[in-house]
Amino acid sequence: MTHETLLAFALFALATSITPGPNNILLMTSGVNFGFRASLPHMLGVAFGFALLLMGTGFGLSELFTRYPGIYVVMKWLGVIYFIYYAWKLASTPIKPLSANATTSAHRAWRFRDAVAFQWINPKGWIMAIGAFSSYVPAMSKAGVIVGAVLVFSLIAVPCFILWVSFGTHLRHYLEQGQRRRYFNVGMAALLLASLLPLFVID
């Protein structure tokens, strides 16, 4: 990878990691509802899960979609079903005082493993991973090049994730008043559903 390509790759990673998408919407929402510390497992799970997705894509996982398109269809509809379910859950969960909004089974911050698993049905995540390797990393690259590309992308993406959680955390006190947090959660649920659109535009 030349220096020019590396710079373009880094800019691509920044642009796709900092802009709103399912992960960033959910990370900000977690920051609002649970605070920064309780959101750390969610954020680390996103970082690790997306790195795994990138790694798999770099080593040819995306070729499965070409050879076996049924896999893509199944993952697509699993994502749609889960997004609808979680959006409904987010919009309908009773609003409790932030001090008591910690670890109830009905409404708690995501666990590390939940965030890792989510990456495999996240449409923007697949678009980012496939775009990164199809546009900037030569096909049949050596393992070292692929691992290096994943590390560069991750080093850029993680601060973006931290920024979104921090932004949500700073909104906590403002959203505690009246029904503001209810309206916020409903709005985030609507944005989460809107993020499904790339799945159907790609077709």
C-alpha positions in Angstrom: 0.0 0.0 0.0 1.5 3.3 -1.1 1.5 6.4 1.2 -1.1 8.0 -1.0 -3.4 4.9 -0.7 -2.8 4.7 3.0 -3.8 8.3 3.4 -7.0 7.8 1.4 -7.7 4.6 3.4 -7.3 6.5 6.7 -9.7 9.3 5.4 -12.2 6.6 4.4 -11.9 5.1 7.9 -12.5 8.5 9.5 -15.4 9.5 7.4 -17.2 6.2 7.8 -16.5 5.8 11.5 -17.4 9.4 12.6 -20.7 9.6 10.7 -24.0 8.4 12.2 -24.8 4.8 11.7 -26.3 2.0 13.8 -23.3 1.5 16.0 -22.9 5.2 16.7 -26.6 5.7 17.3 -26.6 2.9 19.8 -23.4 4.0 21.5 -24.7 7.6 22.0 -28.0 6.1 23.3 -26.1 4.0 25.7 -24.2 7.0 26.9 -27.4 8.9 27.6 -29.2 6.0 29.4 -26.3 4.4 31.3 -23.3 6.7 31.3 -19.8 6.3 30.0 -18.5 3.6 32.4 -21.5 1.2 32.0 -21.2 1.7 28.2 -17.6 0.5 28.0 -18.4 -3.2 27.4 -20.7 -2.1 24.5 -18.0 0.2 23.0 -15.2 -2.4 23.3 -17.5 -5.1 21.8 -18.2 -2.8 18.8 -14.4 -2.2 18.4 -13.5 -5.9 18.7 -16.4 -7.2 16.6 -15.9 -4.7 13.8 -12.2 -5.6 13.7 -13.1 -9.3 13.4 -15.5 -8.3 10.6 -12.8 -6.4 8.8 -10.3 -9.2 9.2 -12.7 -11.7 7.9 -13.5 -9.5 4.9 -9.9 -9.0 4.2 -9.3 -12.7 4.1 -12.1 -13.3 1.6 -15.2 -13.7 3.7 -17.2 -11.4 1.4 -16.6 -13.9 -1.4 -19.2 -16.1 0.4 -21.9 -13.6 -0.7 -20.8 -14.0 -4.3 -20.7 -17.8 -4.2 -23.7 -18.3 -1.9 -26.1 -15.3 -2.2 -28.6 -17.0 0.1 -26.2 -16.3 3.1 -26.6 -12.6 2.4 -30.3 -12.8 2.2 -30.5 -14.7 5.5 -28.2 -12.2 7.3 -30.1 -9.3 5.7 -33.4 -10.4 7.1 -32.0 -11.3 10.5 -30.7 -7.7 10.6 -34.1 -6.3 9.7 -35.9 -8.3 12.3 -33.4 -7.5 15.0 -33.4 -3.7 14.2 -37.2 -3.6 14.3 -37.2 -5.5 17.6 -34.6 -3.3 19.2 -36.1 -0.1 17.9 -39.4 -1.1 19.5 -37.7 -2.0 22.7 -35.8 1.2 22.8 -38.9 3.4 22.1 -41.2 1.5 24.6 -39.0 0.8 27.6 -40.3 2.7 30.7 -38.1 5.7 31.5 -36.6 5.5 35.0 -34.4 8.0 36.9 -30.9 7.8 35.5 -29.5 6.8 38.9 -31.7 3.7 38.9 -31.2 2.8 35.2 -28.4 0.4 35.6 -28.7 -3.3 35.2 -32.4 -4.4 35.1 -33.0 -7.3 32.6 -35.5 -5.2 30.7 -33.2 -2.3 30.0 -29.5 -2.5 30.5 -26.3 -1.5 28.7 -25.2 -4.0 26.1 -22.7 -6.7 27.1 -19.4 -7.1 25.2 -20.6 -10.3 23.4 -23.9 -8.6 22.4 -22.0 -5.8 20.6 -19.6 -8.2 19.0 -22.5 -10.3 17.6 -24.3 -7.2 16.4 -21.6 -6.4 13.9 -22.5 -9.4 11.7 -26.0 -8.0 11.0 -25.1 -4.4 10.9 -25.5 -3.2 7.3 -23.3 -0.1 7.6 -20.6 -2.4 9.1 -20.6 -4.6 6.0 -20.6 -1.7 3.6 -17.6 -0.2 5.5 -15.7 -3.5 5.6 -16.3 -4.4 1.9 -15.6 -0.8 0.8 -12.3 -0.7 2.7 -10.9 -3.8 1.1 -12.4 -3.5 -2.4 -11.2 0.1 -2.8 -7.9 0.5 -0.9 -6.4 -2.9 -0.2 -5.2 -4.9 -3.2 -6.9 -8.3 -3.7 -4.7 -11.3 -2.6 -2.7 -9.0 -0.3 -0.4 -10.7 2.2 -1.6 -11.4 5.7 0.6 -8.6 7.1 -1.0 -6.0 4.9 -4.5 -7.1 5.9 -3.7 -7.1 9.6 -2.0 -3.7 9.2 -5.1 -2.3 7.5 -7.4 -3.6 10.2 -5.2 -2.0 12.9 -5.1 1.4 11.1 -8.9 1.3 10.7 -9.4 0.3 14.3 -7.1 3.0 15.7 -9.1 5.6 13.8 -12.5 4.1 14.6 -12.1 3.6 18.4 -11.7 7.4 19.2 -14.9 8.0 17.1 -16.8 5.5 19.2 -15.5 7.1 22.4 -16.7 10.5 21.0 -20.2 9.2 20.4 -20.5 7.7 23.9 -19.1 10.8 25.5 -21.6 13.0 23.6 -24.4 10.8 24.9 -23.0 11.0 28.4 -22.9 14.8 28.3 -26.6 14.9 27.3 -27.7 12.9 30.3 -28.6 15.7 32.6 -30.4 17.7 30.0 -32.4 14.7 29.0 -33.3 13.8 32.6 -35.9 16.6 32.6 -39.5 15.8 31.9 -40.1 13.5 28.9 -36.9 14.6 27.0 -35.3 11.2 27.4 -38.4 9.5 26.1 -38.4 11.7 23.0 -34.7 11.1 22.6 -35.1 7.3 22.7 -38.0 7.4 20.3 -36.0 9.6 17.9 -33.0 7.2 18.1 -35.3 4.3 17.4 -36.5 6.0 14.3 -33.0 6.7 13.2 -32.1 3.1 13.8 -34.9 2.0 11.5 -33.8 4.5 8.9 -30.3 3.0 8.9 -31.8 -0.1 7.3 -32.3 1.8 4.0 -28.8 0.9 2.7 -29.8 -2.8 2.8 -32.5 -2.1 0.2 -30.7 0.6 -1.8 -27.9 -1.8 -2.5 -30.3 -4.3 -4.0 
